[in-house]
């Protein structure tokens, strides 16, 4: 077989059938995809995993020895059952095979091997039904070979029901045997300075190490490859943007921006002024602005964005603001119109454009955008559709960037001639994540909150220790309503009994120890309980969730804003941008089901006016469990920047970047954003040096090829349109 490269298609190396299985199981198409599927750990032939602690229902791979085997006829059906008992020296596990008596020849007592399958239970004993296995050939080899092999690490891969770890080991062996030279993404001098391996050796040793101490140097090298290629790709993207020539959008004396500032009923905070000045300067620069503004809920990010929109409008340019949900987009249009006031609003004509608008209204909105009549267009994903065009798009504003990938930002940008881009997020981003996910953006932070905010107090209602507090939560909400205030009750699902999740909620937090196995309180259940609660007989309760029709959602939100609803029972559709200054209280049921940043975002909906906010985090998670630690952390501080760091630590990394950050960026294999912060910073500095000396990477072919493999075709198409 001719030598293959990392770009070669898998079917040419492993055959069509295996390639199709790998594509279905792991989305692998090329040799590079398969070789980037690294072992998650290594077993030794002499090592025996404790059978006693195998988790039920989980796919496992263990090294064990056959103790005994027996065959018997089945009583209630035709055929025979082969039962094989294996042991790791501490516990026993039975393997069962139906109508496969021939396996008894292989599975003789004393034989040792690697066994993979899903752990089940039968009559209280753990078992693997029809497991995959591969036996070691120790008996047939001379003792010397056996001793040498005893220390040979066995890679254990992330597996699926269709591809067991040992099967993947065989596939990788085929691929490695065919693999030719691998161009190195790292500059030679940098690699030598850090004592790293060449690319071909690192790939070989992570998959087929001869000794245990070959594994870490291989990991270290591939970790740096990942950091370096990612940073180079981000910096290259920033370079592309800076190579574009921007239309300068200066503000004029006595123009729209000056008139708006003169009419503001309050002083801007120092941070709002400094970030606003920075944005103002960016928009008259040589290249398009590409800036991320992060700030607490209510810190005035919308004000910064609106001032930028006015600056663009002075030269007849349009601004497009894309928001993650319809509720939020509609709220933005209303608050922008309110902030502009009766004189400026008709001149800028803020327009809502979403997929759920009635056809006639949507056509009218699209026409306003295309003709340039509307200078501010706010919408959801509908803004990305090919039918949406602009007369002169000068500024793209992305709200809540963690809900959108890089591709969407670039698709929207491609609708104008190199427009400026402003990205807003209320989820504070730790430095390392900012560097890894938003490395192509310049970052500004608004830390100071406007004066006159009454603030929020947060308390945990720990039902595991104090079940009586559940009743007190509802009394407390009724007391607040009695004072003329309003309240939110937030649930993790729409209907707990039907297990209906709200698909507008895209932050799914991995379950951790201490969390209830299933949701008990959906919007349906909570509203039903309140309808029967004696204290709520005269309290107006309504529900809100993502599966309701758009007009209904909007009507409920507006009624709540007007004070016609006292208690709103909702899913996380209220997480961002819902602004009701009279709302004083929020109860979050099963708070352990939400992430730290999500809880912080949610509680930002109360205490927005002069009324002090109260947030009750209701949880059944026991003290000391990770699920409870998450909730306690949120109750302990209202500083979002502190919580962002806590979140990283508590999630023990997890996939901090989340899929929504765009496929290419979230697919970190070995790199860990927190643990490898220094390594990422070094990689960035080196990537900056390389790109400065060789912007087109003519002399760094290995790096150019690695970036090409890493950036997805969708992203590439979006970047190309620019």
N, C-alpha and C positions, 0 to 999 in steps of 0.2 A: 504493500500500500504506500502511495506517495506521502511524504510528510505533510501534516496539516498545520494550520495556524489557528490562533484564537478566534479569528473571524470565520473559520470554516463551518459549514452547516453540520449539525450532529448526525443527520441521517446518512451522510456519506461515510461516517466512521462507525456508528453502532447499528446501522440498519434502520429502515423506515418504521418498523413496529416499535422498537425500543425508543426511538426518537419521539414518536407520537405519544408514548406513555410519559416520557420525561416532560414533554411540553404541557400535557394535561396536568401532571402532578406539580411541576415546579416552574412552569412557564419558561422552560429552557429551549433555546433554538440553536445556539452555537456552541462550539467547543469551549469558548471563553465562559459562557453561562454555566456549563457543567463544572468547569474547574473552579468557578467562584462559589460553588456550593461546598463550603468547608466543613470538615468534621466538627461536631460540637464538643466531642471529648474523645479520649482514647482509652481502650481497655487493654489489658495484657492477657496473654493466654493463661497466665497463672492466676489472673485476678477473678474473684467471684463477687458479683454484685449482691448485696443483701436482698434475698427474696422476700424476707419478712416486711420490707418497707415498699414493695412494689405498689404503685397507685392503681386502684380499680378503674377500669374503663380507659386507661391510657395505653398507647402503643409503647412497648419497651423493647430494649435489646439487652440481653444478659449473657454472661459467660458462665456456663455451669457444666456439671458432670452427670451422666446418666446413672441412676441408682438401680432401677428395676423396670421391667416392662411386662404387661400382661394383656391378653386378648380375651374378649368374651362376646357371646352372641347378645344382641340387643333383645329386650323382652317385648317391647310394644311395636317394633318395626323390623323390617328385614335388614339383614347385614350384621357386621361385627364392629366392635369398638376397640381400638387399640389405646391403652392408657400407658404412658411412659412417665415415670417420676424422675425429676432431675433435682439436683441439690447444689447449693453453694457452700455446703459445710455448716451453714447456720440454720437454714430453713429448707423446706421442700415445696416443689411446685409440680402440678401434674399437667402433662401435655395430652390432648386427646385428638385422635384421628379416626374418622368414620370410614369403614371399608378400605382400609389401607394397611392390612396386616403385613404386607411386604416390607414396610419400614422397619419391622422388628429386626431384620438382618443388620441394618445400619446402627440402630439405636441400642447397642449392647451395653450392659453395665460396665462402667469404667471409661466409656468414650466421653470425650469432652468436646464442647463446641460452643457456637454462638447461636442463640435462639431469639427470634423476633416475633412479636405478636401483640394482640390486645389483651390486657389482663381482665379475665372474667372471674365469676365465682359460681361454684356449684356445691350446694349443701355446705356452705360455710367455708369451703376450701378454695384457694385461688388456683386458677388454671388458665392455660393458653389453648384455645381450640384451633386446630390446623395451623400451628405456627410455621414460619419459615425457619430453616436452620442450615447451618453449615458446620460439619464436624471437622475437627483438627485431625491431621493425619499422623499424630504423634507416634502411634505404635509402629507405623511402617518406616519411620525414619530412624536412622542411627541415633543413639543417645545424644551425641554431640550436636546434631542438627536440632534435636528436640530442645536441648538446653539453649541453643542460640535463638530458636524461635520463641522460647518462653518469654524472652524480653522484647520481642518484636511488638511494638504498639499496634493495636487493632483500631483503625479509625471507626468511630460510631457517628453516622451521619443523621441529620434531621431526615426522618422517613415519612412515608405516607402508607395508606393501606395497599397501594398498588406497587410501591417501590420500597422494599426493605433495605435496611442499612447495608447488609452484606451484598445485596444485589447491586447497590450503587457502587460499592467498593470494586466490584468486577467491571462495571461500566467505566469507572475512572481509570482502571488499569489499562483497558483497551485504548482510551483516549490518550493517556500519557505515553503509551508505547508508540502512538502515531504522531505525537506532537513534535514539531521541528523546533527551531530556535525561537525564542520569545524576545521581541524587542523590549528594552528596559525603559519604563516611563521615567525613572529617576536619572538625573544627570550623574555621570560617572563619579565626578569629584565629590558630590554631595553624598552619594551612596558609600563611597570609601570613607568619608569623614565620619559617617554615622555607624560604620562597621556593619552594613547590611549586605544581604546575599544578592546575587544576580537573580533576575526574575524567574528564569527557568528552574534554578535550584530551589527557590522558595516554594514554587508551585509543586515541584516533585516532593519536597520534604514535608509539606503540610499534609499531603495525601498518602505518601508512602515513606514514612520515616523509618530508618533502620534502628535508631535508638531514641529514647525519650528526649534526650537533650538536643535533638535536631529540631524539635517541634517549635520551641519558643522563638529561636532566631528566624524561623520561617514566618511565624505569626507576626513578629515585629516588623519584618520586611513588608509583608502584605498589608499590614495596618498602615504603614507609611505610604505605600502605593495608593491606598484608598484615600487617605487625607490629602495627598499631594495632587492626585488627579481631580478630586472634588474641588479643591481650592483653585487649581489652575482653570477648571471649567467655569467656575464662578467669576474669577478675575477676567477671564477671556470675554465672558458675557458683558461685564462692566466695560471692558475695552471696546466691544462692539458698539455699545450705547454711546460711549464717548467719541467714537469715530463718526457718529451721525452729526449733521449740523442742525442745531435747533433753531426754531423761529423764536427770536427774543420777544418776550411778553412784558414790556415795562409798564409800570403804573404811571398815571399822569397826575399832576397837581389838579385838584378839583374834580378828578375822575370818579368812577364808580367806587373804587376802594376807599378813596378819601371821604366820599359822602357816607359810605357805610360806617367807617371808623368814627366819623363825627356824630353819628346817630346812636352809637353803642351806649346802652344805659349803665354800663359798668366799666371799671378800669380793667384792662387785660392783665393777667398775672405776669410776673417777670419771665417765666418760662414760655408763656404764650407769645410774648414779645420777641424773645431771642430766637425761638424756633420759626416764628413768622418772618423775621428778618432774613433768616438763613434761606427759607423757601423763596422769599422775594428775590434774593440775590441769585439763587439757582436758576430762576426762570428768565434771567437776562444773560445767562452764561453761554459759552460756546457750544456746549452739548446739552442734550435733554436731561432734566432733573430725574434722579432715580433715588428717591429718599423714603425711608421708613420712619414714621413718627409713632413712637410708643408712649403710652401714658395711661394712668389709671382711668377707670370708668369715671366720666364726668370731669376730666381734667381740661377739656376744651379742645380736643383734637378736631371736632367738627368745625369749630370756629376757625382753626388754622386752615383747614381744607377749604372752607367757604371763602376766606380772604384770598386764597390762591385762585379760586374760580373767578372771583371778581377781577383779579389782576389780568387773567386770561381774557375775560369778556371785554376789557377795555379796548382790545384790538380786534374785537369781533370774533374771538375764538370761543369754541365750545368746551365744556367740561363734561365728562361722563363719570358718574359715581356708581360702582357696582357693589351691591350688598348681598350677603348670603341668603337672606330670606325675604319673602314678600312683605311680611309684617314690618321688617326693618326698613325696607326700601320705601314703603308708604310713609312710615314715620319720618324718615329723612326728608322726603319732599315737604311734608307738613312743617317740620321744624326749620328747614331752610327758608320756606316762604315766610314763616313767622319772624325769623331773624332778619330777613331782608326788609320786611315792613311794607306798607301799602304803596310806597313810592318806587322802591327798587324792584320788588317782585314782578310787576308787569313788564319791566324792561328786560329782565333776564328770563322770565317765563319758565320756572322750574317745572319739569315734566316727568311723569312716572311712566316707565315702560317695562312691563313684566309679561310673562307668558300667560298669566291667568286673566289678563284684562279681556273684556268682551271685544270681539273682532273689530268693531267700528272704532272703539276707543283706541285700540292698539294701532290701527292704521293712522288715526289722527296723530298719535304720539310719535309714530315712526316718521310721519311727514314733517312734523315740527323739527325733529332731529336732522333729517336729510336736507331740509331747506335752510337750516341755520337760524330758524325763527326762535327755537328754544336754545338758550345759551348754557342751561344746566339740565342735563338729562340723568335721571336716577333710575336704576333698574336692577334686575337680578340677572341670571344667566342669559335672559332674552337679549341683553345688549351684545352678547357674543355671536348671535345668529347672523348668518350671512346677509339676511334681508335688512339688518340694521346698519344704516350708513349715516355719516355726518358731513356737514358742509365744510367745517374747518375744526377738526378735533385737536385742541391744544393741550388738554390736561386729562389724564386718567387717574381717578382716585379709587383705590381698592380698600373697602372697609373690612376689617377683621380678616387680615391676610391668612390667618391659620386655616380659613375655610377654603382658600383658593390655591391652586398650584401656580407655578411660574408660567405654565402654558397659557392659562386664562388671561393673566396680566398682559402677556405678549400678543395674544389674539386681539385684545381690546386696543392695544397700542397700534396694531397694524392698520387700524381704521383711520389713522391720521398720518400726517407727515412728521414722523419722529416727535410725537407729543411728549410733554413732561409726564412723569409718573410719581404719584404720592401714595404711599401705602400706610394705612392706619391700623394699629392694633392696640387693644386694651389688655391683651395678655402679655404682661411684661416678659421679655425674652432674656434669659441669662446670656452673658457675653459669648460663651462657647457656642450656644445654639445660634445666636445672631450671626456668628462668624461662619457657621456651617450651613445654615439654611438661607440666610439673607446676605451671603457674602458679596453679592453683586450690588447691594444697596448701601447708601450712606445712612447712618442711623442717628436720629435726634430723639431726645427724651423730654417729656413734660412731667416733671415730678410734683410741682406745687399745685394744690387744688384751689379752686376759687374760694374766696371768703364767703361766709354766710351759710356754709353747709353745716347741718347739725351733726353729721357723722352717724356711724352705725355701731351698735353693740351686738356681739354675737355670743350665743350660748349653745352648748350641747345639751340636748334632752336625751340622756343615756338610758334607754328603756330596759337594757339588759340589767342594770343595777336598780333603776327606779321606774318600774312600769307605770306607777300612778301619774308620772309626769305627762303621759300621753293626753289624759283628760285636761290637764292644766294648759297644754298648748292651745287647745280649742277655746278654753275660757279666756286666755290671754288675748287671742285674736278678737274675740267678741268684745272684750273691754276696749280695745283700740278702736273698733268700729263704733262703739258707744261714744267715743270722744270725737267722732266725725271723721276718722281717718279710714284709709282703705288697706287691704292686705292681699298678698299673693300666697297661694299654697302650691308648691311645685312638686310634681310626681315624676318618677323615672319612666313611667309607661302610660299609654292611653288607657288600656284595659288590662289589668293584671291577670284576670281570669282567662282572657283570650290570648294573653302574652303578646299584646300588640304594642310594639315599640313605636316611637315617633320617628319616622325616617327623616325628619328635618334635623334631628339631633345627630351630628356626625362625630361627636366625641364619645366613643365607646371606651369606657375605662376597663382595663383588664381586671377580672375578678381576683381578689386577694383574700388571704385568710381573714376570717371574721365577718365577711360579707354574707348576707343571706343567700341561699342558693337560688331562690326565685323571688320576683317582685310580689309584694303583698298589696301595695297601694298604687293603683293606677288612677288617672283622673276620674274615671267612671266610679270607682269604689269610694274615693274621697268625697266626691260630690254627693253620692248616694248617702253616705254617712251623715254629712252636714244637713241634708234635706230632712233627716229624722232627728237631728239634735235639737233639744228643746230651746237652747239659747239662740238658735239660728232661725227661729220661726219668722222673725221680721227682717232678717238680714238678706240682702240681695246677693245670691251666689250664682256665678256663671262659669262655664268651662271654656278653655281655649287649647287647641292642639293643631299640629301640622296637617292632619288629614281632613280638616274642615275646609269647605270651599273658601276661596280668597275673600269674596265679598263678606261672608259671615265672619271670618277672622278679623277683617278690618273693622266691621261694625262693632264687634265685641271690644276690640282695642279702643275704638273711639268712645264707646259708651263708658268704658272704664276710665279713660282720660277725662271725660266730662263729669265723672263722679256718680254715674247712674248705676254702677255696680259696686258693691262693698267688698266682696271677696272673689278673687279670680283664681280658680283652680286650673292649673296649666301644666304642660310639659315644658321642656327647656326652650320653647319658641320665645319665651320672654327673656332669654339669656342676654341678648344684646340690644341696646338702643331703645328699649321701651321706657319712656320718660313720663312718669306720673308723680309730680312733686308731693301730692297728698298721700301717697302710699307710704305707710310707716312700718309695716310688719311683713316679714316673709317667713313662712314655715317650709323647710325643705324636708319632705318625708324620705326615709331611707337614704339619708345624705351620704352614706358610705358607698352608694352606687355611682357617685359623681366624682370627677377628678378635682384636684385642688384648684386649678385655675378656673374650672367651670363653676365650682361653688363660689369662688371669689367674684366671678362675673355676675352670677345670679344675684348675690346679695347687694351688688352695686345698684340694683333697681330700687332699693328703698333708702330713705335718708337723703333724698336728692334735693329736698327743699329745706324749709326751716324746721320741719318736723323731725325729731331724732328717730333714726332707724333702729329696728330690732330684728335680728335674724335668729331663728330657732332651728338648729340643725338636729333633726330627729333621727336617731339611729339605734338599731338593736345590736350593733357590733360590740363585742366584749372589750373591756379595757385591755390595752396592751397588744391588740391585734393590729396588723398593718391597716386594715380597713378603718379601725377606730382612730389610729394615729393620723390618718389623712384628715378626718373630720376635726380632731382636736387642734391640728396645725392651723386650720382655717379660723377656728374660734379664737386662737391665741393672738393673731395679728391682723390688721387691716392693710398692711403694707404689701402691695402686690409684687414688688420687686423682691422682697424677702421671701414671699410665698413661692415665687418662681424657682428660687434656689432650693427651697424646702421640697418642692414638688419633684425636682430632679433627683434629690437624694432619696426621697421616699419611693419613687417609682423604680429605684435601683436601676435607673437608666431607661429600661423599657425601650420602646421606639419613640424617643423624645420628639423626633421630627414628625411622626405621624404621616400616614400615607398622603394626606391632603397637601403636604408640602411639595408635591410633585414626585412622581415615581422615581426619577433618577436620584433625587436627593435623599429619599428616605431609605434607600436600599443599602443601609450601612451593614456590612457583614461582620467585620472584626473591630471596626472603630467604635469607641464609646465616647460620646460627646463630653461627658463630665470627666471621666478618668483620663482621657487622652487630650485634655485641653491644651497642654503645653506642646504636645506633638503636633496638634492641628495648627497652633500658632507658628511653630517652626516651618511646617509644610507651607503655610501661607506666605511666610517671608521668602522662602526659597522660590515659590511659584512666582512671586512678584519680580524677583531678580531675573528669572528665566524669561518671563514675558516682556520685561523691559528691554532685554538684550535681543530677544528674538520673537517679536510680536506674532509673526505668522507661524511660529514653531517649525521653520524650515530645517533647523539644525537639531530638532528634538522630535524626530519621527515617532519614536516609541510613545512619547507623551501625547502627541497629536492623535495617534491611533487609539490610545487608551481613553482619551476624551470622547472620541468618536463612538467607541463601544459603550461608554457610560451614559451619554446623553440620549434619551429615548427619541424615537423618530417623531413623535408628536411634538416634543419640545423643539426638535430641530426644525420642524415645519413652521412652528410658531415664530422661531427666531429668524428663519429665512424670510418670512413675510415682512420682517422689519427692515 
